Amino acid sequence: MQKKLRVKDQLNVHGNRSTGSDFFKKKYAKLYLSDGAVFDGQVPEWQSGEYFGEVVFNTGMSGYVESLTDPSYANQILVFTYPLIGNYGVQMNDVESDKIQVSGVVVSQVALIGSHSQSQQSLLDWLKSQSIPVLLGVDTRALTKHLRSIGSITGVISEKPPVDRILPLPPKFVTVPKPITHNKRGVKRVILVDCGSKDNILQSLLALNLEVTQVPRDYDYSSDSYDGVVLSNGPGNPTDYVDTIFIAKKAVKKGKPIFGICLGTQIMALAAGADTYKLRFGHRGHNQPCMQLKTRKCYITSQNHGYAIDEKTLPKDWEVSFRNLNDQSVEGIRHKTKPFFSVQFHPEACPGPTDTQWLFKEFEALL
């Protein structure tokens, strides 16, 4: 008979047991939002203090390991809308960076033991090992509906109301400290501008036998020898990446292929002279439908972004290539005559569908 998966008891706070049992010690806490809304929950006994972040939600049913290590979530408290998280534990082969990137985690229920043959530790143990706060037993449906109505805002996980007013957070950048070259025997040389790049973007490029030089977001590669450029994903407001945009403008003048992904598509648009704006609550999930306008073909995509391109500001020599079928926002742009294109979604997926992985092949063909 299959062993029943142990999950935490949302209501029983005081009926705790020793480590390894069906319960663990926890205490009452809340999520305080900057608009005054408050959501009840509990935190593990080992957790204390105040933890700030922009509160956003992800609708994925799986892929929490990849999401938590996605640098695009830096500075954010991530709310998982799926009611049970942690049920297959943590597999380190699935991570997208060298650490958990989120500022905090909010869930309804969490599994204490991962039911998976390759699980290396439980989700709670993993969060604890990196001092990442987690708020349990939250009505995530009510919280998500609230965020959908008012938009993503700053919040704090705490056992008591915050002493100071909850203010917007300063920008946080994630990048490599210096250039790193991978696969020096590759047939073509690509510059990967690391604004917080997911590991699977690098792996997708290496799978094409390309030499990839991963560079910091503010590194000036414009005078280097290369065959193409990839602008990666990353956290925060694209207009904060002043150096990245300035260098991208120089790269555009060279005329060599450029491929933008997620934040990279916004960087490309800003370099071309267009504007961006903040979406009300962003696109974060694995089932976003996007249409390629040229072929009228629909793809299911994995997404994680809070900003979009203002279509009305695109220069005349650029065109929209993909559109989100939920809200009609721009999901991709392309230059009409030069080898520059970008997409707002994640063609490398992980987690999510692999419908659009062919875009890496398209970039390779341009080199």
MIVOVEX-44932 format. One record per residue (C-alpha): x, y, z; residue number from 1; residue in one letter. Coordinates in steps of 0.25 Angstrom, whole numbers, plus 5000, padded with zeros to 4 digits. Each point is the difference from the previous one (the first is absolute). Layout:
# MIVOVEX-44932
ATOM     x     y     z  pos  code
ATOM     X     Y     Z  NUM     A
...
***
This chain:
# MIVOVEX-44932
ATOM     x     y     z  pos  code
ATOM  5000  5000  5000    1     M
ATOM  5006  5014  4996    2     Q
ATOM  5004  5008  5012    3     K
ATOM  4991  5013  5001    4     K
ATOM  5008  5012  4998    5     L
ATOM  5002  5008  5013    6     R
ATOM  4995  5015  4999    7     V
ATOM  4999  5010  5011    8     K
ATOM  4987  5002  5008    9     D
ATOM  4995  5014  4997   10     Q
ATOM  4992  5002  5012   11     L
ATOM  5008  4993  5011   12     N
ATOM  5011  5009  5004   13     V
ATOM  5003  4995  5015   14     H
ATOM  4998  4985  4997   15     G
ATOM  5015  4999  4996   16     N
ATOM  5009  4988  4999   17     R
ATOM  5014  4997  4999   18     S
ATOM  5008  5001  4987   19     T
ATOM  4996  4990  4990   20     G
ATOM  4986  4999  5004   21     S
ATOM  4987  5005  4994   22     D
ATOM  5001  5013  5007   23     F
ATOM  5011  5010  5003   24     F
ATOM  5001  5012  5009   25     K
ATOM  4994  5013  4994   26     K
ATOM  4994  5013  5005   27     K
ATOM  4990  5010  4995   28     Y
ATOM  5005  5011  4990   29     A
ATOM  4994  5009  4989   30     K
ATOM  5003  5006  4987   31     L
ATOM  4998  5015  5000   32     Y
ATOM  4998  5007  4987   33     L
ATOM  5003  5014  4998   34     S
ATOM  4986  5003  4997   35     D
ATOM  4996  4996  5014   36     G
ATOM  4994  4986  4997   37     A
ATOM  5005  4989  5009   38     V
ATOM  5000  4985  4998   39     F
ATOM  5001  4990  5011   40     D
ATOM  5010  4988  5000   41     G
ATOM  5010  4993  5008   42     Q
ATOM  5015  4999  4999   43     V
ATOM  5010  4990  5005   44     P
ATOM  5006  5001  5014   45     E
ATOM  5014  5003  4995   46     W
ATOM  4995  5012  4992   47     Q
ATOM  5000  5014  5006   48     S
ATOM  5001  5015  4995   49     G
ATOM  4994  5008  4989   50     E
ATOM  5001  4996  4986   51     Y
ATOM  4997  5010  4989   52     F
ATOM  4997  4998  4985   53     G
ATOM  4991  5003  4988   54     E
ATOM  4989  4990  5002   55     V
ATOM  4997  4992  4987   56     V
ATOM  4993  4987  4996   57     F
ATOM  5003  4988  4991   58     N
ATOM  4989  4991  4995   59     T
ATOM  5009  4988  4996   60     G
ATOM  4996  4987  5006   61     M
ATOM  5014  4995  5000   62     S
ATOM  5014  5005  4998   63     G
ATOM  5002  5007  5014   64     Y
ATOM  5015  4996  5001   65     V
ATOM  5003  5008  4986   66     E
ATOM  4991  5011  5004   67     S
ATOM  5006  5003  5014   68     L
ATOM  5014  5000  4993   69     T
ATOM  4996  5009  4989   70     D
ATOM  5008  5013  5001   71     P
ATOM  4988  5007  4994   72     S
ATOM  4993  4998  5014   73     Y
ATOM  5011  5008  5008   74     A
ATOM  4994  5010  5009   75     N
ATOM  4986  4993  5000   76     Q
ATOM  4992  4992  5009   77     I
ATOM  4994  4989  4992   78     L
ATOM  4986  4995  5002   79     V
ATOM  4997  4986  4994   80     F
ATOM  4985  4999  4996   81     T
ATOM  5001  4985  4999   82     Y
ATOM  4995  4995  5014   83     P
ATOM  5010  4990  5003   84     L
ATOM  5015  5003  4998   85     I
ATOM  5012  4991  5003   86     G
ATOM  4993  4987  4997   87     N
ATOM  5012  4995  4991   88     Y
ATOM  5011  5006  5009   89     G
ATOM  5012  5006  4995   90     V
ATOM  5009  4995  4988   91     Q
ATOM  5013  5009  4999   92     M
ATOM  5001  4996  4985   93     N
ATOM  4988  5009  4998   94     D
ATOM  5006  5013  5005   95     V
ATOM  5001  5012  4991   96     E
ATOM  5011  5007  5008   97     S
ATOM  5010  4998  5012   98     D
ATOM  4990  5004  5011   99     K
ATOM  4985  5003  5003  100     I
ATOM  4997  5014  4995  101     Q
ATOM  4987  5003  5006  102     V
ATOM  4999  5009  5012  103     S
ATOM  4989  4992  5006  104     G
ATOM  4989  4989  4997  105     V
ATOM  4985  4999  5002  106     V
ATOM  4993  4987  4999  107     V
ATOM  4987  4994  5004  108     S
ATOM  5005  4986  5004  109     Q
ATOM  5014  4994  5000  110     V
ATOM  5004  4986  4999  111     A
ATOM  5010  4996  5011  112     L
ATOM  5006  4988  4992  113     I
ATOM  5002  5000  4985  114     G
ATOM  4994  4988  4993  115     S
ATOM  5010  4998  4989  116     H
ATOM  5011  4990  4998  117     S
ATOM  5010  5011  4997  118     Q
ATOM  4996  5010  5011  119     S
ATOM  5013  5004  5008  120     Q
ATOM  4993  5008  5011  121     Q
ATOM  4986  5006  5004  122     S
ATOM  4996  5014  4995  123     L
ATOM  4999  5005  5014  124     L
ATOM  5014  4995  5003  125     D
ATOM  5006  5006  4988  126     W
ATOM  4993  5014  5003  127     L
ATOM  5006  4999  5014  128     K
ATOM  5014  4996  4995  129     S
ATOM  5000  5014  4993  130     Q
ATOM  4993  5008  5010  131     S
ATOM  4988  5003  4990  132     I
ATOM  4987  5003  5008  133     P
ATOM  4987  4993  4997  134     V
ATOM  4986  5003  5004  135     L
ATOM  4991  4988  5001  136     L
ATOM  4985  4997  5001  137     G
ATOM  4996  5013  4992  138     V
ATOM  4988  5001  4992  139     D
ATOM  5008  5002  4987  140     T
ATOM  4987  5000  4992  141     R
ATOM  4995  5013  5007  142     A
ATOM  5014  5006  5000  143     L
ATOM  5001  4997  4985  144     T
ATOM  4987  5007  4997  145     K
ATOM  5004  5012  5008  146     H
ATOM  5013  5001  4992  147     L
ATOM  4992  4999  4987  148     R
ATOM  4991  5011  5004  149     S
ATOM  5011  5010  5006  150     I
ATOM  5012  4995  4993  151     G
ATOM  5014  4995  5005  152     S
ATOM  5004  5008  5013  153     I
ATOM  5010  5000  5011  154     T
ATOM  4998  4991  5012  155     G
ATOM  5007  4995  5012  156     V
ATOM  4999  4986  5007  157     I
ATOM  5000  5003  5015  158     S
ATOM  4995  4995  5013  159     E
ATOM  4996  5014  5004  160     K
ATOM  4996  5013  4992  161     P
ATOM  5013  5006  4994  162     P
ATOM  5005  5012  5007  163     V
ATOM  5003  5008  4988  164     D
ATOM  4991  5003  4988  165     R
ATOM  5001  4990  4989  166     I
ATOM  5007  5007  4989  167     L
ATOM  5004  4996  4985  168     P
ATOM  5013  4992  5000  169     L
ATOM  5013  5005  4993  170     P
ATOM  5005  4993  4988  171     P
ATOM  5007  4987  5001  172     K
ATOM  5009  4995  4989  173     F
ATOM  5004  4986  4999  174     V
ATOM  5012  4997  4990  175     T
ATOM  5014  4993  4999  176     V
ATOM  5011  5008  5006  177     P
ATOM  5009  4998  4988  178     K
ATOM  5000  4994  4986  179     P
ATOM  5000  4985  4999  180     I
ATOM  5002  4992  4987  181     T
ATOM  4993  4986  4998  182     H
ATOM  5003  4990  4989  183     N
ATOM  5012  5007  4994  184     K
ATOM  5000  4990  4988  185     R
ATOM  4986  5005  4996  186     G
ATOM  4998  5003  4985  187     V
ATOM  4995  5014  5003  188     K
ATOM  5002  5010  5011  189     R
ATOM  4988  5006  5007  190     V
ATOM  5000  5010  5011  191     I
ATOM  4990  4997  5011  192     L
ATOM  4997  5013  5007  193     V
ATOM  4996  4995  5014  194     D
ATOM  4990  5009  5007  195     C
ATOM  4996  4988  5009  196     G
ATOM  5000  4989  4989  197     S
ATOM  4993  4987  5003  198     K
ATOM  5010  4988  4999  199     D
ATOM  4992  4993  4989  200     N
ATOM  5002  5012  4991  201     I
ATOM  5015  4997  5000  202     L
ATOM  4997  4985  4999  203     Q
ATOM  4991  5002  4988  204     S
ATOM  5011  5008  4993  205     L
ATOM  5011  4990  5003  206     L
ATOM  4991  4989  4994  207     A
ATOM  5002  5007  4987  208     L
ATOM  5015  4998  5001  209     N
ATOM  5002  5015  5002  210     L
ATOM  5011  5007  5007  211     E
ATOM  4993  5009  5011  212     V
ATOM  5007  5011  5007  213     T
ATOM  4991  5004  5012  214     Q
ATOM  5002  5014  5004  215     V
ATOM  4996  5010  5011  216     P
ATOM  4988  5009  4997  217     R
ATOM  5009  5012  4999  218     D
ATOM  5011  4994  4992  219     Y
ATOM  5003  5007  4987  220     D
ATOM  5001  4989  4990  221     Y
ATOM  4998  5009  4988  222     S
ATOM  5014  5000  4996  223     S
ATOM  5002  4985  5002  224     D
ATOM  5001  4989  4990  225     S
ATOM  4986  4993  4999  226     Y
ATOM  4990  4994  4990  227     D
ATOM  4988  5003  5008  228     G
ATOM  4994  5005  5013  229     V
ATOM  4989  4995  5010  230     V
ATOM  4994  5010  5010  231     L
ATOM  4995  4991  5012  232     S
ATOM  4989  5001  5009  233     N
ATOM  5001  5007  5014  234     G
ATOM  4993  5007  5011  235     P
ATOM  4994  5014  5002  236     G
ATOM  4997  5012  4991  237     N
ATOM  5006  4999  4987  238     P
ATOM  5003  5015  5000  239     T
ATOM  5009  4998  5012  240     D
ATOM  5010  4993  4990  241     Y
ATOM  5006  5013  4995  242     V
ATOM  5014  4994  4997  243     D
ATOM  4994  4987  4994  244     T
ATOM  4991  5009  4990  245     I
ATOM  5011  5009  4996  246     F
ATOM  5009  4988  4997  247     I
ATOM  4989  4994  4992  248     A
ATOM  4998  5012  4992  249     K
ATOM  5015  4999  4996  250     K
ATOM  4998  4985  4996  251     A
ATOM  4988  5004  4992  252     V
ATOM  5009  5009  4991  253     K
ATOM  5009  4988  4997  254     K
ATOM  4988  4993  4993  255     G
ATOM  5004  4986  5006  256     K
ATOM  4989  4991  5004  257     P
ATOM  4993  5003  5014  258     I
ATOM  4990  4991  5007  259     F
ATOM  4993  5005  5013  260     G
ATOM  4993  4992  5010  261     I
ATOM  4990  5005  5010  262     C
ATOM  5007  5013  5006  263     L
ATOM  5009  4999  4988  264     G
ATOM  4988  5003  4991  265     T
ATOM  4997  5013  5008  266     Q
ATOM  5015  5003  5000  267     I
ATOM  5000  4999  4985  268     M
ATOM  4987  5008  4998  269     A
ATOM  5006  5011  5009  270     L
ATOM  5013  5000  4992  271     A
ATOM  4992  5001  4987  272     A
ATOM  4993  5013  5006  273     G
ATOM  4987  4994  5005  274     A
ATOM  4994  5001  5014  275     D
ATOM  4996  4989  5010  276     T
ATOM  4989  5000  5011  277     Y
ATOM  4996  4992  5012  278     K
ATOM  4990  4990  4999  279     L
ATOM  4989  5000  5011  280     R
ATOM  5004  4986  5006  281     F
ATOM  5009  4995  4989  282     G
ATOM  5001  4986  4993  283     H
ATOM  5005  4989  5009  284     R
ATOM  4997  4986  4996  285     G
ATOM  5001  4988  4990  286     H
ATOM  4988  5001  4992  287     N
ATOM  5000  5014  4993  288     Q
ATOM  4994  4999  4986  289     P
ATOM  5008  5008  4990  290     C
ATOM  4998  5002  4985  291     M
ATOM  5011  5002  4990  292     Q
ATOM  4993  5010  4991  293     L
ATOM  5007  4996  4987  294     K
ATOM  4995  4986  5000  295     T
ATOM  4988  5002  5009  296     R
ATOM  5005  4988  5008  297     K
ATOM  4997  4999  5015  298     C
ATOM  5011  4995  5010  299     Y
ATOM  4998  4997  5015  300     I
ATOM  5012  5007  5007  301     T
ATOM  5007  5002  5013  302     S
ATOM  5001  5014  5005  303     Q
ATOM  5005  5008  5012  304     N
ATOM  4999  5015  4998  305     H
ATOM  4994  5013  5005  306     G
ATOM  5003  5010  4989  307     Y
ATOM  4996  5000  4985  308     A
ATOM  5003  5008  4988  309     I
ATOM  4991  5012  4996  310     D
ATOM  4996  4996  4986  311     E
ATOM  4997  5014  4996  312     K
ATOM  5014  5005  5002  313     T
ATOM  5007  4990  4991  314     L
ATOM  5008  5006  4989  315     P
ATOM  4995  4998  4986  316     K
ATOM  5011  4990  4996  317     D
ATOM  4996  4991  5012  318     W
ATOM  4987  4991  5000  319     E
ATOM  4993  4991  5010  320     V
ATOM  5003  4986  4998  321     S
ATOM  4992  4993  5012  322     F
ATOM  4988  5004  5008  323     R
ATOM  4994  4995  5013  324     N
ATOM  4986  4995  4997  325     L
ATOM  4995  5002  5014  326     N
ATOM  5003  5015  5001  327     D
ATOM  5005  5004  4986  328     Q
ATOM  5013  5005  5005  329     S
ATOM  5013  4999  4992  330     V
ATOM  5007  4987  5001  331     E
ATOM  5011  5002  4990  332     G
ATOM  5006  5010  4990  333     I
ATOM  5008  4999  4988  334     R
ATOM  5008  5010  4991  335     H
ATOM  4994  5000  4986  336     K
ATOM  5013  4999  4993  337     T
ATOM  5012  4997  5010  338     K
ATOM  5002  4987  5008  339     P
ATOM  4995  5005  5013  340     F
ATOM  4988  4993  5007  341     F
ATOM  4995  4997  5014  342     S
ATOM  4989  4994  5008  343     V
ATOM  4994  5003  5013  344     Q
ATOM  4998  4985  5004  345     F
ATOM  5010  4990  5003  346     H
ATOM  5003  4991  4988  347     P
ATOM  5010  4992  5009  348     E
ATOM  4988  4997  5009  349     A
ATOM  5004  4992  5013  350     C
ATOM  4990  5000  5006  351     P
ATOM  4990  5000  4989  352     G
ATOM  4997  4995  4985  353     P
ATOM  5010  4999  4990  354     T
ATOM  4992  5005  4988  355     D
ATOM  5009  5012  4997  356     T
ATOM  5014  4994  5002  357     Q
ATOM  5001  5001  4985  358     W
ATOM  5003  5015  5001  359     L
ATOM  5014  4996  5005  360     F
ATOM  5002  4993  4986  361     K
ATOM  4995  5012  4993  362     E
ATOM  5010  5008  5007  363     F
ATOM  5011  4990  4997  364     E
ATOM  4996  5001  4985  365     A
ATOM  5003  5015  5000  366     L
ATOM  5014  4999  5005  367     L
***
